[in-house]
Amino acid sequence: MKLLLATLLVGLAAAGPNMPRSELTCQICTDVITDLDEWLVSAPTEQEIIDFVEELCKALGLLLPDLEASCNNIVETQLPEIIEGLVNDNLNPTDVCTILAACP
């Protein structure tokens, strides 16, 4: 699951707000958000999830320095709301991916 989450964040960080929406990006995003939702059932804290993703952002920064800032931006601006939506509002993964502009 963590590998899938990392893949999503790499893709989102690299593409940014201009990411083309397609069935493939939508399916990948939906699968990853579904896995994140399942991971949340195992009761990690929001901070544990954010810390994990921030470490991924640092690793991305070692490969491509521009990606670290984009990745951190996603963590800071969207990840807490996504977690809250999944936990408290039973947010549908497709809705999350539409918000992230991964779905048409």
C-alpha positions as CSV (number, residue, x, y, z in Angstrom):
1,M,0.0,0.0,0.0
2,K,2.8,2.4,0.9
3,L,4.4,1.8,-2.5
4,L,1.1,2.7,-4.2
5,L,0.7,5.8,-2.2
6,A,4.3,6.8,-3.1
7,T,3.5,6.2,-6.8
8,L,0.5,8.5,-6.6
9,L,2.4,11.2,-4.9
10,V,5.2,11.0,-7.4
11,G,2.7,11.3,-10.3
12,L,0.8,14.1,-8.7
13,A,3.9,16.0,-7.8
14,A,5.4,15.6,-11.2
15,A,2.2,16.6,-13.0
16,G,0.9,19.2,-10.7
17,P,-2.4,21.0,-11.4
18,N,-2.0,20.5,-15.2
19,M,-2.1,16.7,-14.9
20,P,-4.1,15.2,-17.8
21,R,-7.2,13.5,-16.7
22,S,-7.7,10.0,-18.1
23,E,-9.2,6.7,-17.2
24,L,-5.7,5.4,-16.4
25,T,-4.8,8.2,-14.0
26,C,-8.3,7.9,-12.5
27,Q,-8.0,4.1,-11.9
28,I,-4.5,4.4,-10.4
29,C,-5.6,7.2,-8.1
30,T,-8.8,5.3,-7.1
31,D,-6.8,2.2,-6.3
32,V,-4.3,4.2,-4.2
33,I,-6.9,6.1,-2.3
34,T,-8.7,2.8,-1.7
35,D,-5.5,1.3,-0.3
36,L,-5.0,4.5,1.9
37,D,-8.5,4.0,3.2
38,E,-7.8,0.4,4.1
39,W,-4.5,1.4,5.8
40,L,-6.5,3.9,7.9
41,V,-8.5,1.0,9.3
42,S,-5.3,-0.3,10.9
43,A,-5.4,2.9,13.0
44,P,-2.3,4.8,12.0
45,T,-2.5,8.4,13.3
46,E,-2.8,11.2,10.8
47,Q,0.6,12.4,11.9
48,E,2.1,9.0,11.2
49,I,0.7,9.1,7.7
50,I,1.9,12.7,7.1
51,D,5.4,11.8,8.5
52,F,5.6,8.8,6.1
53,V,4.6,10.9,3.1
54,E,6.9,13.7,4.0
55,E,9.8,11.2,4.1
56,L,8.7,10.1,0.6
57,C,8.8,13.8,-0.5
58,K,12.4,14.0,0.9
59,A,13.4,10.9,-1.1
60,L,11.8,12.4,-4.2
61,G,13.8,15.6,-3.6
62,L,17.0,13.6,-3.8
63,L,16.1,12.3,-7.2
64,L,14.5,15.4,-8.6
65,P,14.8,18.5,-6.4
66,D,11.7,20.2,-8.0
67,L,9.5,17.3,-6.9
68,E,10.1,17.7,-3.2
69,A,8.4,21.1,-3.0
70,S,5.4,19.9,-5.1
71,C,5.1,16.8,-3.0
72,N,5.2,18.8,0.2
73,N,2.6,21.1,-1.1
74,I,0.2,18.2,-1.7
75,V,0.9,16.9,1.9
76,E,0.4,20.3,3.4
77,T,-2.7,21.4,1.4
78,Q,-4.6,18.2,0.7
79,L,-3.5,15.1,2.6
80,P,-5.1,16.0,6.0
81,E,-8.4,16.8,4.3
82,I,-8.3,13.5,2.3
83,I,-7.6,11.6,5.5
84,E,-10.4,13.4,7.3
85,G,-12.8,12.8,4.4
86,L,-12.0,9.1,4.3
87,V,-12.3,8.6,8.0
88,N,-15.1,11.0,9.1
89,D,-17.2,11.5,5.9
90,N,-16.8,8.1,4.3
91,L,-15.5,9.9,1.2
92,N,-15.6,7.8,-1.9
93,P,-12.1,7.3,-3.5
94,T,-13.4,8.4,-6.8
95,D,-14.5,11.7,-5.3
96,V,-11.1,12.2,-3.8
97,C,-9.5,11.6,-7.1
98,T,-11.8,14.0,-8.8
99,I,-10.8,16.6,-6.3
100,L,-7.1,15.8,-7.0
101,A,-7.8,16.3,-10.7
102,A,-6.8,12.7,-11.5
103,C,-10.3,11.7,-12.8
104,P,-12.2,13.3,-15.7
